[in-house]
Amino acid sequence: MGKGTIFFCCSCVILVLTIVNLSIGPAINEKLEDDDQNVYWGNLNCATYKDNYDDAKEQRGLSDDDKKRFQADIDKCERRKAMYNMEYTSFIFDIVIGFICSLLGLLHIFEVKKDFVANSGLVGLICGVVGFVLSFVYVIFNALVFTSGYTGIPKTEENGVYAEYNSATGEYKCLNYDSGDKFAVYAKFSELNKKQYNYDKDLHESYDKSEVDDCSHNGLVSTCSTSETISGSYTYTDSSGSPATCKYIYAREQEGITNKDIFDRFLTVLILSLVVCLANIGLALFGFLLFRTPGDF
């Protein structure tokens, strides 16, 4: 296979895979809504978090833990906004790169403008380098949000539990509490394919029981983000019709498979973007070779 053919193939891979990415990208297709501001990621206002931090610091002063909590909100918002912006930038630029370079490669394959091969190689070299940088930066942001970014969905065990009753203290212990990370009580995007975050027949049947349904409280998750325990006791109606203390606190059941769809979109786009990065390297490499020896097309 000649250098020109490989140049053309790399261009086509970039074009086709980026079109696929553009159609399934989770951010630009508005599949991701922020749980605090209730807007899609493209409309996030990160300046609000910074202003709240500055106001709180001036009015009452902040402890180290408070500073970490404010900073966590700022970091989460900025990463989401950056991923959204890079999704648009890298995808659109890669489509332009793929179209122009594949068109140039196709023309030369059909013996059209053979004297322009060196210039086409230079175009491929420049486009490949810029395309790789943009695609790689997007991959970094995607991977950061996917593997360490938290959703607004309570993090639970497989049976939907996130707090357990301690009869000795009369309080519920939060299973996922982390004093250094207020978002630890929420599921990460990389965990959204698990059955407890999507419709599951066995889990659905378990929620039909009064002990589970009456003991499901999503609102208590926010307490677990700042405290290791939940005060008070919660009850359900047992088989005899009498009130009984909930042994566990459950998150509300997930009725659909929306979360699995978001997981699939994140992972698919991440993998395809890595392939696009490799194709951009190939485009730059063979563009350079064609620029140096245009007669080897």
N, C-alpha and C positions, 0 to 999 in steps of 0.2 A: 504493500500500500504506500503510495507516494505521500510526500510531505503535504502537498496541496489537498489531497483527499482527507488526510487526518485533520488538517486545518478546517476543512468544511464540516467534517463530522463533529468536531468540538463545538463549532458554532451552532450546529443543529441541536446538539445536546443541551447547550445553554438555553437556546430559544424554547425548545419543547418543554423542558423541565421547569423553566421559569413561568411559562404559561400555566402549567399545572399548579405550581406554587401560588400564583396569583389567584387562582380559582378556589383554593382551599386554605389560604393563609388565615389563621385564627383572628388576627388583629384587624387586618384591613377588610375582612368580611364581616366585621362587627359581631363576632361570636363571643367576645370577651367584654363583660361589663364590670366596671369597678364597683366593689361592694360598699365603699364609703361614699363616693360622690354620685353613685347610680347613673353613670354616663359611660359610653364606650371609650376605650382607651385613647382614641384620637382626640377626645375632648377633655381630657384630664387637665386640671389646673393645679400643678405642683406648687405654684407660688403660695397657695392657700396654706399648705402645711408649713412652709418656711415662715410665713407671717404669724401663724399661730405659735410657732416655736419662739420667735422673737418677742411677741407680746407676752407670753408666759414667762420668759426669762426676765423681762423688764418689770413685770407686775409683782411677781412673787418669788422669783429665783427658782432654780431647778436643781434637783439632786442628780447624781450621776445616772440613776435608774430612769428618771424622767427624761433626761437628755437622750438616753438610748432609745426610749419609746418614741420620742419625737423624730429622732433620726431614722428610726425604722420606717416610719410613715413616709418620710421624705425619700428615702432610698427606694422603697417599693414603688412609689409614684414615678420617680425619675426613670427607673428601669423599664416600667411598663410603657411610658411615653417614648423612651428611646427605642424600644423594640418595635413599636408601631411605626415610628418615623423611618427606621432602617428597613422595615418590611416594604414600605412603599418605595423608598429610594433604591434599594438593591434590586428589587424585582423589576421595576420599570427600566432601570439602567441596563440590567442583564437582557431584557427583551430587546432593547435597542441594539445592544452589542450583538446578540445572537442573530438578529435580522440582517444587520449591515454586513457582518462578516460572512454569514452563510450565503448572502446574495453575491458578495465579491468572490467567494470560493466557487459558487456555482457558475458564475460567468467565466472564470478562468478554466474550470473543468471543460467547458464547451468551447474552449479556445477563443474566448472573447477578451479583448484588451490584455493580451499576454504581456505587453510591455508595461503594464501597470502592476505586475505581480509584486515587485519590490515595495511599492507604495502600499499595496494591500497587506503585505507582511508587516509593515510598520504600523498600520492601523490596527492589525490584530494584536501586535505586541502591546501597544498602548492600552487598547480596550481590555485585553486579558489581564494586565496588571491592575488597572482600575477596578475591573469587575471582580477580581479576586479579593481585593482589599474590602470593597463594599460587602460582598457576600460573606467574607470571613467575619467581619464586624457584626453582621446580622446573626450569624451562627452563634457568636459569643453571647449576644443579648438573648437570643432564643433559648440557648442552653441554660443561661443563668436564671431566667424566669421559669423555665420548665422544671429544672431540678431543685431550685431553692425558693421559687416564688410561691406565696401562699394564696389560696382562694378564700372565699368567704364561707366555705362549707366546713362544718364542724368535723374535726378529725376523730374518727371512732375506731373501735375494734370491728372485727368482721360481723359481729352481731348488732352493731349500731350503738354500742355503749361508749360513753366518754367520761363517766363519773361513777364511782362505787361507794355505797353507803358503809360508814364505819360506825357500828353500834356502840363502840366504846366512847366515841366523841360526840355522837349524834350529828355528824356532818358527812358530807359526801367528798371523797377525795377525787380531784381532777387527775385523770390518768395521763394526760399529755402536758401538764403544766411545766413550764420552763421559766425560771425567774429571769433569765437573760434574753428571752425571746418571747414577746407577747403574742406573736403570730403562730407559735408552736401548737396551739390548740386547733388550728385550721389545717385542712388537707392541702398538700402541695399539688401543683398541676400534674406532676409525674405520678401521682397516686390516684388520679381520677378514673383509671380503668378498673379499679377494685370494685367488687360486687356491692359493698356497702354504700358506694356513691352513685349507684345506678340501680335500675329496676332489677330485682332478683326474685325469682318465684319463692324460694324457701324463706328469704328474708321478709318478703311481702306477707307470707302466711303467718310468720311470727308476730308481725305488727297487728294482726287481727285479735291477738290476745289482749285482754284488758291490762295485764301487768306491764306490757310493753307500750301500748298505745297511751295509757293514762300517765305513764312515766316518761313520755317524750317531751322534751323542752329545749328548743334551740336557743331560746333567750338566755339561758344560763351559761352558755359557752363564753360570753364576754366576761363573766365573773372569773372563769378559769384562766383567762388571759392575764389577770392581775393577782389572782389568789389561788393557792394550792387547794383550798377547800371551798365548798358551797354550804353555807349555813342553812339550818332548817331541815324539815323532813317533808317528803312528798308522798302522797298515797295513791293507791289504786283500789278498785273494788275486786275482792277475791271471789272464788267460786261460791262462797256461802253468802255473798252479798254484803260482806262487812269490809270496812276500810282497812287496808294493810299498807305498811311502809314500803316504798319502792326500794328494792335492793340496788338498782342501777338507774342511772339517768341516761336516756337514749336520745339520739338526734332524730329529727323527723325523717320519715321514710322518703327516699327519692323515687318519684313515680316514673320518670322517663330515663332515657339513655343519653341525655344531652352532655353529661360530663364525660362519658366514653367518647363521644364525638369530638369534644375539645381535646382530649388526650391524643386521639388519633391524628387530628390536624397538626398539633404541636410536633409530634414525633415524625410524621410523614414529611412535613416541611423541613424539619431539621435534617433528616437524612438526605432529601433531595438537594437541599442547599449545600451540603457537604460535597455531593457529586458535582454540583455546579462550580464549586470552588476548584475541584480537580480539573474540570473542563476548561475553566479560565486559565489555569496553569498551562494546560496543553495548548490552548489558543495562543498564549503569550510565547511559549517555547517555539512552536512551529511558525508563528508569525515572525519571530526573530530569525529562524533558519531560512525562511523564504526571503526575508529582507537581505540577508547576506548572500544567498545563492538562489536568486529568482529563477534560474534556468532549471532547477531541480523540482519544479512544481509537478 
